[in-house]
Amino acid sequence: MLLSIRHHLRYVYGRPVFLEPMTLRLTPKQDCSQQLLDHSLRLDAEPAGRSSIQEADGSGALVCWFHEERDQLEITMEARVRTLRTNPFDWIITFAPAQRLPARYPAAEAAALAAYLDPSQGASPGASLQTQQQAPFQAPFQAQLQVPLGFGPGAEAWPGDGTVAAWAAEQAAAVEHNTTAFLIQLANRIHHDFQHVGRFEGEPMAPEQTLAGRSGACRDTAMLFVAACRSQGLAARFVSGYSIHHPPEVTEHELHAWAEVYLPGAGWRGYDPSLGLAVADGHLVLATAPDHRLAAAVTGTYRGTGVTSSMTYELSVRTLAGDAGETP
């Protein structure tokens, strides 16, 4: 499927502020499931410097830094991408202990997947709250402050109490501990049994909080899916990107979140719990990471005590009939 994307972000500050270095994860990934044909990423005023980097999970990003104060910042990304995965089930599991739950991986793969198997990997449980004023860069995964484990305000009241693991065990038992059936069961249950809401700001809720309330935005249900899979021994990660499918709770395109699970013989495979489906060519990946913190479209901070800030965005995701001059 050929997709055209235009994503425009505008940040406005009450008075000029100094922008700390920021990371832009607005370059679609290139891999076996999608091909980047055209891409541009522009800022309204040229930064003092920029560097294209590859992050720990393999996602591409642009790091920008600034020398002058400014009272606004505009970012525009345009891309044309061909998504290639027409059949989300074109795979087999080649390692027998991963076919049933709780899953196990070959030793070498388990070592490489450690950050996706252990929820505490890469987290900072002892981190204190941010004292610097933060710009609302992470739209719509906007973070005004951080709490332990990187979940949203109120998450500290929902420690890992085993409820997600118990619920995941129930879902596994319902499909006789078959790994393939479990992934579909999990996506279906979250899609049908939870209330899906549009929540444009804030970190994801703790998975226990999403489960207890049976409600959440796409980033909340994605992190619940990740936590449930990990409790059954499956490597899972958070994905941010775009989808041509409209969740029922939104009326226009916006940045979307789902999950991917690693299966021996299949590699990383996407599941969208807010839509209740296995991911195919209707989804376009921007970034992947063990959790949401390293998959936000834009992250950064600014210096300016007591300064108000606001963010607006425009997003267009269109399917194109064809692309003369390009070969599939």
C-alpha positions in Angstrom: 0.0 0.0 0.0 1.3 3.4 -0.9 0.8 6.1 1.8 1.4 9.8 1.9 1.9 11.5 5.2 2.1 15.2 6.2 2.6 15.9 10.0 2.9 19.5 11.1 3.7 20.5 14.8 3.6 24.0 16.2 4.9 24.9 19.7 4.2 28.4 21.1 5.8 29.8 24.3 4.6 32.8 26.4 7.9 34.5 25.9 11.3 33.5 24.3 12.8 30.4 25.8 16.0 28.5 25.3 15.4 25.1 23.7 17.6 22.3 25.0 18.7 19.6 22.4 15.7 17.7 21.1 15.2 14.4 19.4 12.8 14.1 16.4 11.6 10.6 15.7 9.7 11.6 12.6 11.5 9.4 10.0 9.6 6.3 9.0 11.6 3.1 9.5 12.9 1.1 6.6 12.8 -2.7 6.9 11.1 -5.7 5.5 7.6 -4.3 6.2 7.9 -0.8 4.7 9.9 1.1 2.2 10.6 4.9 2.5 10.3 6.5 -1.0 10.5 10.2 -0.1 11.0 12.1 3.1 11.6 15.6 4.3 11.8 17.0 7.8 11.9 20.8 8.2 12.1 23.3 11.0 10.8 26.8 10.6 14.2 28.2 11.6 17.4 26.3 11.0 18.9 25.0 14.3 22.5 25.6 15.2 23.2 22.0 14.4 21.6 18.7 13.6 22.7 15.1 13.4 20.9 12.1 12.0 21.4 9.1 14.3 20.3 5.5 14.7 18.9 4.8 18.2 19.4 1.7 20.4 16.4 0.0 18.9 17.4 0.7 15.3 14.9 3.6 14.7 16.2 6.6 12.9 16.1 10.0 14.5 17.3 13.6 14.1 18.9 15.4 17.0 18.8 19.2 16.9 20.4 21.9 19.1 19.9 25.6 19.3 21.9 28.7 20.3 19.2 31.4 20.2 16.0 31.9 22.2 12.7 31.6 20.4 9.0 32.0 21.2 7.8 29.3 18.8 8.9 26.3 16.9 7.4 24.6 13.9 8.2 21.2 12.6 6.9 19.7 9.3 7.4 16.1 8.2 6.3 14.9 4.7 6.9 11.3 3.5 5.8 8.8 0.9 6.0 5.2 2.1 5.1 1.8 0.7 3.9 -0.6 3.3 4.6 -4.2 2.3 3.1 -6.6 4.8 -0.2 -7.6 3.1 -0.5 -10.8 5.1 0.2 -10.4 8.9 0.1 -14.2 9.4 2.8 -15.3 6.8 5.1 -16.9 9.4 5.8 -19.9 11.5 7.4 -20.3 15.0 10.6 -22.3 14.4 11.5 -22.9 18.1 9.1 -25.3 19.8 9.4 -23.9 23.4 8.1 -20.6 22.0 4.9 -22.2 20.6 3.3 -22.6 24.0 3.1 -20.3 27.0 5.0 -19.4 29.0 7.3 -19.0 26.0 11.1 -19.5 25.9 13.7 -18.4 23.4 17.0 -19.8 22.2 19.7 -18.6 24.6 21.3 -16.2 22.0 18.0 -14.6 21.1 17.0 -14.4 24.8 20.2 -12.5 25.5 19.6 -10.1 22.6 16.0 -9.6 23.7 16.6 -8.9 27.4 15.3 -5.3 27.3 12.0 -6.5 25.9 11.6 -9.5 28.3 12.3 -7.6 31.6 10.1 -4.6 32.1 12.7 -2.9 34.4 15.3 -2.8 31.7 16.2 0.8 30.8 13.9 2.2 33.5 15.0 4.4 36.3 12.9 3.3 39.3 14.8 5.7 41.6 14.6 8.7 39.3 13.3 11.9 40.9 10.6 14.1 39.3 11.8 16.5 36.7 12.5 19.9 38.0 13.0 21.6 34.6 10.0 23.0 32.9 9.2 20.8 29.9 8.0 21.8 26.5 5.0 19.7 25.3 7.2 18.0 22.7 5.9 14.5 23.0 2.6 15.1 21.2 0.4 13.3 21.6 2.5 11.4 24.1 3.1 14.6 26.0 5.0 14.5 29.3 4.8 17.3 31.8 6.7 15.3 34.4 8.1 11.9 34.9 7.3 9.4 37.7 9.1 6.1 38.5 8.9 3.6 35.6 8.0 6.5 33.2 4.2 6.2 33.6 1.8 9.1 34.0 0.7 11.0 37.1 -1.1 8.6 39.5 0.9 5.6 38.3 2.8 5.4 41.6 -0.5 4.3 43.2 -0.5 1.2 40.9 2.6 -0.8 41.7 3.3 -4.1 39.9 0.8 -6.0 42.0 0.5 -9.1 39.8 -3.0 -8.3 38.4 -1.7 -8.0 34.8 0.1 -11.3 35.0 -2.9 -13.0 36.5 -5.2 -11.6 33.7 -2.7 -12.6 31.0 -2.6 -16.1 32.5 -6.4 -16.3 32.2 -6.2 -15.3 28.5 -3.5 -17.9 27.9 -5.6 -20.6 29.6 -8.6 -19.7 27.5 -6.6 -20.6 24.3 -4.8 -23.6 25.9 -1.5 -21.8 26.1 -1.1 -21.6 22.4 1.2 -18.6 21.6 -0.3 -17.6 18.3 -3.9 -17.8 19.6 -2.9 -15.9 22.8 -1.8 -12.8 20.8 -5.1 -12.6 18.9 -7.0 -13.4 22.1 -5.3 -10.5 23.9 -5.8 -8.0 21.1 -9.5 -9.0 20.8 -10.2 -8.9 24.6 -8.7 -5.4 24.9 -10.5 -4.2 21.8 -13.9 -5.5 22.9 -13.8 -5.4 26.7 -12.2 -2.0 27.2 -13.5 1.6 26.6 -11.1 3.3 24.2 -10.7 7.0 24.7 -8.9 9.9 23.1 -6.4 11.3 25.6 -4.1 13.8 23.8 -1.7 14.6 26.7 0.3 12.7 29.3 2.4 9.6 29.8 0.7 6.2 29.4 -1.1 4.9 32.5 0.5 2.0 34.4 -0.7 -1.3 32.9 -2.4 -2.2 36.2 -4.3 1.1 36.1 -5.5 0.5 32.5 -6.6 -3.0 33.4 -8.4 -2.0 36.6 -10.4 0.8 34.8 -10.9 -1.2 31.6 -10.3 2.0 29.8 -7.5 3.9 28.0 -6.0 5.6 25.0 -4.0 3.7 22.4 -0.7 4.2 24.3 -2.3 2.9 27.5 -3.6 -0.3 25.9 -0.3 -0.8 24.0 1.6 -0.8 27.2 -0.9 -3.2 28.8 -0.5 -5.5 25.8 3.3 -5.3 26.2 3.2 -6.0 29.9 0.8 -9.0 29.5 3.0 -10.5 26.8 6.1 -10.2 28.9 4.4 -11.9 31.8 4.0 -14.9 29.6 7.7 -14.9 28.6 7.2 -13.1 25.2 9.5 -10.3 24.1 7.4 -7.2 23.4 8.0 -3.6 22.6 6.1 -0.3 22.1 5.5 1.2 18.6 4.6 4.7 17.6 3.5 5.6 14.1 0.4 6.1 11.9 -2.5 4.0 10.8 -5.1 4.5 8.0 -7.7 2.9 10.3 -9.7 5.2 12.5 -10.2 4.0 16.1 -13.8 4.7 17.1 -12.8 7.3 19.7 -11.2 9.7 17.3 -12.6 11.5 14.3 -9.3 12.5 12.6 -5.8 11.1 12.1 -3.4 11.4 14.9 -0.2 9.7 16.1 -1.0 6.1 17.0 0.5 3.5 19.3 0.5 -0.3 19.2 2.8 -3.2 20.2 5.1 -5.7 18.5 6.0 -9.2 19.7 9.2 -11.1 18.8 8.7 -14.7 17.7 11.5 -17.1 16.6 11.1 -17.6 12.8 8.7 -14.7 12.5 10.7 -11.7 13.9 8.9 -8.7 15.2 5.1 -8.8 14.5 2.6 -6.0 15.2 -0.6 -6.2 17.2 -3.0 -3.3 17.7 -5.1 -3.8 20.8 -7.1 -0.6 20.4 -8.3 -1.9 17.0 -8.2 -5.6 17.8 -6.1 -6.7 14.9 -2.8 -8.1 13.7 -0.9 -5.3 12.0 -0.5 -5.4 8.2 0.0 -2.7 5.6 -2.4 -0.3 7.1 0.1 0.7 9.8 3.3 2.8 9.3 6.0 2.6 11.9 8.0 5.7 13.0 9.8 4.3 16.1 10.0 1.2 18.3 11.4 0.9 21.8 11.1 -1.2 25.0 8.6 1.3 26.2 7.1 4.7 25.2 9.9 6.9 26.4 12.2 6.2 23.5 9.4 6.1 20.9 7.9 9.5 21.3 7.8 11.5 18.1 9.5 14.5 19.6 11.3 14.8 23.0 13.1 17.7 24.6 13.0 20.4 27.2 13.2 24.2 27.4 14.6 26.7 29.9 12.1 29.4 31.0 10.7 29.6 34.5 7.0 30.2 34.6 6.6 30.3 30.8 3.3 29.0 29.4 3.4 26.7 26.3 1.0 25.2 23.9 1.1 22.7 21.0 -1.1 22.3 18.0 -0.7 19.8 15.2 -2.1 18.9 11.8 -1.8 15.4 10.4 -2.8 13.9 7.0 -2.4 10.2 6.2 -3.6 9.3 2.7 -3.6 6.2 0.5 -2.3 6.8 -3.0 -3.6 4.8 -6.0 -0.2 4.3 -7.6 3.3 5.8 -8.0 4.4 6.1 -11.6 8.1 5.7 -11.9 8.5 3.5 -8.8 8.6 -0.3 -9.0 6.9 -2.3 -6.2 
